[in-house]
Amino acid sequence: MSSQPSPAPEAPALSLTERRKAATQLDIARAAAELFTQYGPDGTTAEDIARRAGVALRTFYRYFRNKQDAVGPLLAAGGDHWRALLAATEPGTALPKALERAVREALSAPDAHAAERLEQTRTLLRAAVDDPALRAVWYRVNQESEEHLIPVVARLAGTGADPLETRLTAAAATDAIRIALETWAATDAAADGPGSPAELAVRCLRQLMGGLCPLPADGEN
């Protein structure tokens, strides 16, 4: 695959209405995650979430089908962040290195705020084990993330890239992060260091992509 990506296309600017909608959805998602952490999905109602978010119940249902669906924007935020990191990769960087760097940075916990976000994800993934509706939201978020990742990978791979290989790369990278987070969530490992999401995701990425293209060894730039 070519390692000379073209410049990333500029994303269209959101309108004021779209920004307000996204902000409201994220406020509701945070409220839902907080309540799920405190009381679990079974102990939380849509009314509870709307009240915590400071919105009317009809506003809640304007954006979300059910209480589990409400955490979707929060779970999707991580994927948005790592795709943005990948899209901003310096031109000329080999795709395998770009993927690994983006994964490491997106799942690292350099401060308390980042660690708190990961812990919140862990709580939601643990709850999803026994909640099919919440698990369905998690799988949907990952599927959408994979679809959004394909054009980013295609740009970095270059004009001569095989579309099938591009799609497989996007699937492998998405699954590496999903499996790493699910594995970490089932443990009590810290958000950084051995057994952390970043460490596990790099391991998964190297295993899943080994047949596509060689990944850098530890310590390589």
LINGI-V886776 format. One record per backbone hydrogen bond with DSSP energy under -0.5 kcal/mol. NH is the residue of the N-H (numbers start at 0). CO is the residue of the C=O. If there is no record, write none. Layout:
BEGIN
nh: {NH | NH}
co: {CO | CO}
END
This chain:
BEGIN
nh: {1 | 4 | 5 | 18 | 19 | 20 | 21 | 22 | 23 | 24 | 25 | 26 | 27 | 28 | 29 | 30 | 31 | 32 | 33 | 34 | 35 | 36 | 37 | 38 | 39 | 39 | 42 | 43 | 48 | 49 | 50 | 51 | 52 | 53 | 53 | 54 | 59 | 60 | 61 | 62 | 62 | 63 | 69 | 69 | 70 | 71 | 74 | 75 | 76 | 77 | 78 | 79 | 80 | 81 | 82 | 83 | 84 | 85 | 86 | 87 | 88 | 92 | 97 | 98 | 99 | 100 | 101 | 102 | 103 | 104 | 105 | 106 | 107 | 107 | 114 | 115 | 116 | 117 | 118 | 119 | 120 | 121 | 122 | 123 | 124 | 125 | 126 | 127 | 128 | 128 | 129 | 130 | 134 | 135 | 136 | 137 | 138 | 139 | 140 | 141 | 142 | 143 | 144 | 145 | 146 | 147 | 148 | 149 | 150 | 151 | 152 | 153 | 154 | 155 | 156 | 157 | 160 | 165 | 166 | 167 | 168 | 169 | 170 | 171 | 172 | 173 | 174 | 175 | 176 | 177 | 178 | 179 | 180 | 181 | 182 | 183 | 184 | 185 | 185 | 186 | 195 | 197 | 199 | 200 | 201 | 202 | 203 | 204 | 205 | 206 | 207 | 208 | 209 | 209 | 211 | 212 | 219}
co: {156 | 2 | 154 | 14 | 15 | 16 | 17 | 18 | 19 | 20 | 21 | 22 | 23 | 24 | 25 | 26 | 27 | 28 | 29 | 30 | 31 | 32 | 33 | 34 | 34 | 35 | 38 | 40 | 44 | 45 | 46 | 47 | 48 | 49 | 50 | 49 | 55 | 56 | 57 | 58 | 59 | 59 | 65 | 66 | 67 | 68 | 70 | 71 | 72 | 73 | 74 | 75 | 76 | 77 | 78 | 79 | 80 | 81 | 82 | 83 | 85 | 89 | 93 | 94 | 95 | 96 | 97 | 98 | 99 | 100 | 101 | 102 | 103 | 104 | 110 | 111 | 112 | 113 | 114 | 115 | 116 | 117 | 118 | 119 | 120 | 121 | 122 | 123 | 124 | 125 | 126 | 127 | 130 | 131 | 132 | 133 | 134 | 135 | 136 | 137 | 138 | 139 | 140 | 141 | 142 | 143 | 144 | 145 | 146 | 147 | 148 | 149 | 150 | 151 | 152 | 153 | 157 | 161 | 162 | 163 | 164 | 165 | 166 | 167 | 168 | 169 | 170 | 171 | 172 | 173 | 174 | 175 | 176 | 177 | 178 | 179 | 180 | 181 | 182 | 183 | 192 | 106 | 195 | 196 | 197 | 198 | 199 | 200 | 201 | 202 | 203 | 204 | 205 | 206 | 208 | 208 | 216}
END
